């Protein structure tokens, strides 16, 4: 799906961020212009189990995760 930022009626991609380092996780959430890039950050988690539980109940398009936690 391509998001055209000139057309705000298009749906944004739902993104979650998973990282066990609080500073890294909050930096990823706060420092990137996710909205302008066509993403809606719908959650951030400090471990994969929390993210998995969230995804059981919520639709997610993109997972940004740390490989080693």
CORVENJO-V847339 format. One record per backbone hydrogen bond with DSSP energy under -1.0 kcal/mol. CO is the residue of the C=O (numbers start at 1). NH is the residue of the N-H. E is the energy in kcal/mol with one decimal. If there is no record, write none. Layout:
CO_NH_E + CO_NH_E
This chain:
4_7_-2.1 + 7_10_-1.9 + 13_40_-3.0 + 14_61_-2.4 + 14_62_-2.3 + 15_42_-2.6 + 16_64_-2.7 + 17_45_-2.7 + 18_66_-1.8 + 21_25_-2.8 + 22_26_-2.7 + 23_27_-1.9 + 24_28_-2.7 + 25_29_-2.1 + 26_30_-2.7 + 27_31_-2.8 + 32_34_-2.1 + 33_37_-1.5 + 34_39_-2.8 + 35_38_-1.3 + 38_13_-2.6 + 40_15_-2.5 + 43_17_-1.8 + 45_19_-2.3 + 47_51_-1.7 + 48_52_-2.7 + 49_53_-2.3 + 50_54_-2.1 + 51_55_-2.5 + 52_56_-1.3 + 54_57_-1.2 + 54_58_-1.3 + 62_16_-2.2 + 64_18_-2.9
